[in-house]
Amino acid sequence: MQTWIRFDAGDGRPRMGRLDGERVFEYDGPGYASPNPTGVSFPRNEVSLLAPCEPSKIVALWNNFRALAQKLGKPEPAHPLFLIKPATSLAGPGDTIARPVGYAGKIVFEGELGIVIGRVCRDVPAADAASHIFGYTVVNDVTAADLIAEDPNFAQWCRAKGFDTFGCLGPAIVTGFDWRDASVVTRLDGAERQRYPLSDMIFTPEQIVSRLSRDMTLMPGDVIACGTSLGVGSMKAGAVVEVRIDGIGALINPVGG
């Protein structure tokens, strides 16, 4: 297992690095791009974390957990159900989740596991999908929930989930992460709101990557949010939301007004 981060060393220039103990070793590119070490390292406590990659898109799944499907009375889908969050929705650890201008409704957290793509994926067989996964990160798939059904003629999933800062990723990408025994835990102002096992996924990460690669080309650095489960709730201005997956870390973001 390796832990990769994007970070700012205090000069405003985004850098890539591999975390090893209490030091960050700088590389000349992201881990999935066969980078070379620069020979420079920094103390971990002297750098600021950024979103760990810069995806061309974030693909977000819906109805991918059996417990939530059962609660909603929905059948298990035959193919992953998804929407696209634009690259402009990206936010990193510590970034403020901004309320969209003119929107006064609920803003909802959704703690999720994120798959980070490492190689170009197009029509990838399920047996080869694991080799196209670089690693895993933590996602908060933020949603302006009241917009989804605002127009009865068209469900506005992409609009509701695509605002700036609504695609929170971090704190790192971990390669070789075994998701099977892990859980997603979401806390709002310190109170636990979500705790669910990733083993309850309907489609595994490998199945997700294979199926989605039939629908679109997945590029290195793209992120697939694997969907959420029970416990989704709203966030008010001034709140702090933390999504944690042990083995990857905690993604913490304040909520703006």
C-alpha positions as CSV (number, residue, x, y, z in Angstrom):
1,M,0.0,0.0,0.0
2,Q,1.1,3.5,-0.8
3,T,-0.5,6.9,0.1
4,W,-0.4,9.6,-2.5
5,I,-1.4,13.2,-1.9
6,R,-1.5,16.6,-3.7
7,F,-0.3,19.4,-1.5
8,D,0.8,23.0,-1.2
9,A,4.2,23.5,0.5
10,G,3.5,27.1,1.2
11,D,4.3,28.7,-2.2
12,G,0.9,28.3,-3.8
13,R,2.1,25.6,-6.3
14,P,0.3,22.3,-6.3
15,R,2.7,19.4,-5.9
16,M,2.3,15.6,-5.9
17,G,3.8,13.4,-3.3
18,R,4.0,10.0,-1.6
19,L,3.4,10.0,2.2
20,D,5.9,7.9,4.1
21,G,5.6,8.3,7.9
22,E,5.9,11.9,8.8
23,R,7.4,13.1,5.5
24,V,6.1,13.7,2.1
25,F,8.4,12.8,-0.8
26,E,7.7,15.0,-3.9
27,Y,7.2,13.4,-7.4
28,D,7.0,15.1,-10.8
29,G,3.5,13.8,-11.4
30,P,0.6,11.7,-10.0
31,G,1.2,8.2,-9.0
32,Y,-0.7,6.7,-11.9
33,A,1.5,8.5,-14.4
34,S,4.8,6.7,-13.6
35,P,6.3,9.8,-11.9
36,N,9.9,10.3,-10.9
37,P,11.0,11.4,-7.4
38,T,12.4,15.0,-7.4
39,G,14.6,14.3,-4.4
40,V,12.7,16.9,-2.4
41,S,10.7,16.1,0.8
42,F,8.7,18.0,3.3
43,P,7.6,17.4,6.9
44,R,3.9,16.3,6.8
45,N,2.9,18.9,9.3
46,E,4.2,21.7,7.1
47,V,2.1,21.1,4.0
48,S,-1.5,21.8,3.2
49,L,-3.6,19.0,1.6
50,L,-5.3,19.6,-1.7
51,A,-7.8,17.3,-3.5
52,P,-5.6,14.2,-4.2
53,C,-6.2,14.2,-8.0
54,E,-7.7,16.4,-10.7
55,P,-10.3,14.3,-12.5
56,S,-11.8,15.1,-15.8
57,K,-15.1,14.0,-14.3
58,I,-16.5,12.4,-11.2
59,V,-19.0,9.6,-11.9
60,A,-21.4,9.2,-9.0
61,L,-23.5,6.1,-8.5
62,W,-27.0,5.8,-7.1
63,N,-28.7,2.8,-5.5
64,N,-25.5,0.7,-5.1
65,F,-26.1,-0.5,-1.5
66,R,-28.5,-3.2,-0.6
67,A,-29.6,-1.7,2.8
68,L,-30.6,1.6,1.2
69,A,-32.3,-0.1,-1.8
70,Q,-34.3,-2.1,0.7
71,K,-35.3,1.0,2.7
72,L,-36.3,2.9,-0.5
73,G,-38.2,-0.1,-1.9
74,K,-36.0,-0.1,-5.0
75,P,-34.9,-3.2,-6.9
76,E,-31.2,-3.9,-7.4
77,P,-30.2,-2.3,-10.7
78,A,-29.0,-4.5,-13.6
79,H,-26.4,-1.9,-14.5
80,P,-24.8,0.8,-12.3
81,L,-27.0,3.9,-12.2
82,F,-24.9,7.0,-12.4
83,L,-24.7,10.7,-13.0
84,I,-21.7,13.0,-13.9
85,K,-20.3,15.7,-11.6
86,P,-18.2,18.2,-13.5
87,A,-14.5,18.8,-12.8
88,T,-15.4,22.2,-11.6
89,S,-17.2,20.7,-8.6
90,L,-13.9,19.5,-7.2
91,A,-13.1,20.4,-3.5
92,G,-10.3,19.2,-1.3
93,P,-9.7,18.6,2.4
94,G,-10.6,21.7,4.4
95,D,-12.3,23.5,1.5
96,T,-15.6,25.2,2.4
97,I,-18.7,23.7,0.8
98,A,-20.4,26.7,-0.7
99,R,-24.1,27.3,-0.8
100,P,-25.2,27.9,-4.4
101,V,-26.3,31.5,-5.1
102,G,-30.1,31.8,-5.0
103,Y,-30.6,28.4,-3.5
104,A,-32.1,28.3,0.0
105,G,-33.0,24.5,0.3
106,K,-31.3,21.5,1.9
107,I,-27.6,20.7,1.2
108,V,-27.0,17.1,1.9
109,F,-23.9,15.0,2.7
110,E,-23.3,11.6,1.2
111,G,-20.2,9.8,2.5
112,E,-18.7,7.4,-0.1
113,L,-15.8,5.4,-1.3
114,G,-14.1,6.7,-4.4
115,I,-12.3,4.7,-7.1
116,V,-9.4,6.5,-8.7
117,I,-8.7,5.4,-12.3
118,G,-5.1,4.7,-13.2
119,R,-5.2,3.8,-16.9
120,V,-7.4,4.7,-19.9
121,C,-10.5,2.5,-19.6
122,R,-12.6,1.6,-22.6
123,D,-14.6,-1.6,-22.9
124,V,-12.6,-3.2,-20.1
125,P,-13.5,-6.9,-19.2
126,A,-14.3,-7.4,-15.5
127,A,-11.3,-9.7,-15.1
128,D,-9.0,-6.9,-16.2
129,A,-10.7,-4.0,-14.3
130,A,-8.6,-4.2,-11.1
131,S,-5.5,-3.4,-13.2
132,H,-7.1,-0.1,-14.2
133,I,-7.8,1.0,-10.6
134,F,-4.9,3.1,-9.3
135,G,-6.3,3.4,-5.7
136,Y,-9.1,4.6,-3.5
137,T,-10.1,7.9,-1.9
138,V,-12.9,9.3,0.3
139,V,-15.8,11.2,-1.3
140,N,-18.5,13.5,0.0
141,D,-21.0,13.6,-2.8
142,V,-22.7,16.9,-1.8
143,T,-26.2,17.5,-3.1
144,A,-28.7,20.4,-3.3
145,A,-31.5,17.9,-2.6
146,D,-34.5,20.2,-3.2
147,L,-33.4,20.8,-6.8
148,I,-33.7,17.2,-7.9
149,A,-37.5,17.2,-8.2
150,E,-37.9,21.0,-8.7
151,D,-39.2,20.5,-12.2
152,P,-41.7,17.7,-12.4
153,N,-40.8,17.1,-16.1
154,F,-37.1,16.3,-15.5
155,A,-35.1,15.0,-12.5
156,Q,-32.2,17.4,-12.2
157,W,-29.5,15.1,-10.7
158,C,-26.5,16.7,-12.4
159,R,-27.5,20.2,-11.5
160,A,-28.2,19.3,-7.9
161,K,-24.9,17.6,-7.5
162,G,-22.7,19.6,-9.9
163,F,-22.2,23.0,-8.1
164,D,-18.7,24.2,-7.3
165,T,-17.3,22.6,-4.2
166,F,-19.9,19.7,-4.3
167,G,-17.3,17.1,-5.3
168,C,-15.2,16.8,-2.1
169,L,-12.3,14.3,-2.4
170,G,-9.4,13.4,-0.1
171,P,-7.4,13.4,2.0
172,A,-5.3,10.9,-0.1
173,I,-5.3,8.1,-2.6
174,V,-4.3,4.7,-1.2
175,T,-3.1,2.0,-3.5
176,G,-3.7,-1.6,-2.7
177,F,-6.5,-0.7,-0.3
178,D,-8.8,-3.7,0.7
179,W,-12.2,-2.2,0.8
180,R,-14.0,-5.5,1.6
181,D,-13.7,-5.2,5.4
182,A,-13.9,-1.4,5.5
183,S,-16.7,0.9,6.5
184,V,-17.7,4.5,5.7
185,V,-18.4,6.7,8.7
186,T,-19.8,10.2,8.4
187,R,-19.9,12.6,11.3
188,L,-21.7,16.0,11.4
189,D,-20.3,18.3,14.1
190,G,-18.9,15.2,15.8
191,A,-22.2,13.3,15.8
192,E,-22.1,10.0,13.9
193,R,-24.7,10.1,11.0
194,Q,-23.5,7.2,8.8
195,R,-21.8,4.0,9.4
196,Y,-22.1,1.3,6.7
197,P,-20.0,-1.6,5.4
198,L,-18.6,-1.4,1.9
199,S,-19.2,-5.1,1.6
200,D,-22.9,-4.2,1.2
201,M,-22.2,-2.8,-2.3
202,I,-24.4,-4.3,-5.1
203,F,-21.7,-3.7,-7.7
204,T,-18.0,-4.2,-6.6
205,P,-15.4,-1.6,-7.7
206,E,-14.2,-4.0,-10.4
207,Q,-17.7,-4.5,-11.8
208,I,-18.3,-0.8,-11.7
209,V,-15.2,0.0,-13.7
210,S,-15.9,-2.6,-16.2
211,R,-19.5,-1.7,-16.7
212,L,-18.9,2.1,-16.9
213,S,-16.1,1.6,-19.3
214,R,-18.7,0.4,-21.8
215,D,-20.6,3.6,-21.4
216,M,-17.8,6.1,-21.5
217,T,-14.0,6.3,-21.6
218,L,-12.6,6.7,-18.1
219,M,-9.3,8.6,-18.0
220,P,-6.4,8.4,-15.5
221,G,-7.3,10.5,-12.5
222,D,-11.1,10.2,-13.0
223,V,-13.0,9.3,-9.8
224,I,-16.0,7.0,-9.5
225,A,-18.0,7.6,-6.3
226,C,-19.4,4.2,-5.4
227,G,-22.7,5.4,-3.9
228,T,-23.9,5.9,-0.4
229,S,-26.1,4.0,2.1
230,L,-28.3,4.8,5.0
231,G,-28.0,8.0,7.1
232,V,-27.8,10.8,4.5
233,G,-28.7,14.1,6.0
234,S,-28.7,17.9,5.6
235,M,-25.9,20.3,6.6
236,K,-26.4,23.8,7.9
237,A,-24.1,26.8,7.6
238,G,-21.3,26.6,10.1
239,A,-21.4,22.8,10.4
240,V,-18.4,20.6,9.9
241,V,-18.7,17.3,8.1
242,E,-16.2,14.5,8.3
243,V,-16.2,11.4,6.1
244,R,-13.8,8.7,7.3
245,I,-12.7,5.4,5.9
246,D,-10.0,3.7,8.1
247,G,-7.0,2.9,6.0
248,I,-7.5,6.0,3.8
249,G,-8.2,8.8,6.2
250,A,-10.7,11.5,7.1
251,L,-12.1,14.1,4.6
252,I,-13.2,17.1,6.6
253,N,-15.0,20.1,5.2
254,P,-16.8,23.1,6.8
255,V,-20.1,24.3,5.4
256,G,-20.5,27.9,4.3
257,G,-23.5,30.2,4.3
